[in-house]
Every structure is written in C-alpha cells, then in structure tokens.
Amino acid sequence: MILKVASEITKYSLLTAATTAIGLGTLSAGAANAFTINFDEGLAGTAGDETLITDQYKKDYGVTFDSKNNRSTDYGLVLYDTNCKGKGGSNGVSLNGFTDVCTGGDPDLATGKGKYKNGGSWYDYDTEAQGNVLILQENSDYFDPDDDAKGGEVSLKFNTQVDNNNLFFANGVTFEKFGFVDLDEAIIRNKKLSFTFEYTDATRNSFIIDDSNYLDYIEETLLSVDWDGNSLEGDNSLREYRFKNDNGTFDGVKDVKVEYNNVSGAVAYFEYVESQPVEEVPVDIPEPGMTMALAAFVLGGSKFRRKNA
C-alpha cells in the first residue's frame, strides 16, 4: 500500500474561534468519557487465547475491529495470551508462575519475567504481564494462534452514527495512546509501522504518521527491560505511543488504521476519549457601529493591560 502524508490537517485556528465568539457565545460541553481496551476486560463471557475479535466491543465501547493481511487469505484478528513461557522443559522459564507454552512457536510474545533458548543462547525479558493482546492471525488454525510475520493492517472503527443498541460517538473520539508488544524491527523510524487517522469532519483529510513525521506527533516510551535492567528493544518488549494533541490533530477521529509493513507485532492496549462538541449559544448580535466600538474598546484595553503588565 502506498502511503502519502497529508500536507496539512484542517485545524481550528485562534482567529476562527475569535471570529465565531463575536457573534456566538461558546461553552465547553463538559467532561468526556474515557475508555481503555486491553483485551482482558470488557468482553462478554470468558474470551481468551484464540478468540476471533470483530464486534465484541461495539455495544459498550463503541468500536469494531477489522483487518487485512499481506496474504491471499485474511485470517482476521485473534487474541493471544502473552502470559506464557518458551518451549517447555529446560527451554523455557517463567518467574511469574506461567506454565502454558506460548502458542504458534512465539516465545517472543511472552510477557512477565522469563527466559527461553534463542539460537543456542538464553534470552531473558522483564515486561509487565499484558495478558491478552491482539494479533493478525497467520493461518486458519485458531486453536494455535500465531502472529503473521508478513504483517498487514489492523483497523479500529468507532461508531459515529446514532445507534440505539450500541455506544456511539457523534463527534468521534480523541485518540490518546497505543501499547504494543514485540515491536522488534517494526519501529516507525525504520519504515515498518504507520498510523492513518480518518475524521468525522469530511473537510479534514486523512492524516498519516510514518517515519517522516512521527517525532512531531508521537511520544514513544519503552516500558520493558531485561533481567539486568537494560533496555529491551525487540522481542518481548512493551512500547507505548502517546499521541501529541496540542493542535487537535487527534480530535474527532472515526477510524484508526495500524499498518505493519512485513513485520509482526501485537496491540496490547489503546486509549481514547469521547470528543466533545463546542456548544454554540446564540446571543444578541450588536449593531455594526456598536461592534466597531466594542472592538476598539477591547483593543484599547488590551494595550492598556500590556503597558501595565
């Protein structure tokens, strides 16, 4: 897929806000509802490893999931239990008491504290246990989940239409952060990962974060170490990407797409907040002469305050 970075996002400028305020009073709509999906809570029943994820979060969280892999057949998005260890016996150790062997031959997706044989030598990790994570399934064997090494797309679609049966966000959501497990080579600056945002406002273009601009819009934190306390960059790592929303770049979002470029990785969690509208309260619009006088008074007052600051 060819990605093209949007040259500019439509933003609400101070000038626009000031102009609007002359004829309309503006009030904040109040506190927003915040949501965290970590794939361990919020699912009906006892969903776990091997569960195919589609619309289970639509009713209470207002989001559905979709995928597209880089193979001829798309096998969807599946939960993977990272509370596991490498191959049994002497080839895997978990200091968290995890006894189940990681499915799909994927010890690199294990979290908690453990170690396993990797190429004849031991590889150790110390990552906060993440439980279930979301992966692009590699094949049709859902009883043995395995993340797809060729990558693909993970799509989050937020309900923005009025829906009496499911939670919806008329103004979209403000997207805040992602947590990822096992983003080894899939780091943005290596052109292995990108994010695309679509908005409820049809006048706003799609916005893409990739290697060309991620420093401007993402604060990245590595949350994992090895047993000696050194940074754990690759396998079994946990990374958090917090999106910088200083200019409202991530307000009014309706869809988020994560693209892995021929690499694998897992979504551990993500957070978002219901976007709030600016309520417009009509007020009496003064006569043109009064408007000019009012503007002159405001400007004069501003100068006076600056001189005496």
Secondary structure, DSSP 8 states (H G I E B T S, - for coil): ------S------HHHHHHHHHHEEEEE-----EEEE-SSSS-SSS--TT-B-SSTTHHHH-EEEEEEESSSS---EEEEE-S-BSSSGGGEEETT---SB-GGG-GGG--EEEEEEETTEEEEEEE----EEEEEB-SS-TTS--B-TTEEEEEEEE--S--SSS---TT-EEEEEEEEE--SS--GGGTSEEEEEEESSTTS--EEESTTTHHHHEEEEE-EE-TTS-B--STT-EEEEEE--TTSTTSSEEEEEEEEES---EEEEEEEEE---EEEEE-----HHHHHHHHHHHHHHHHHHHHT-
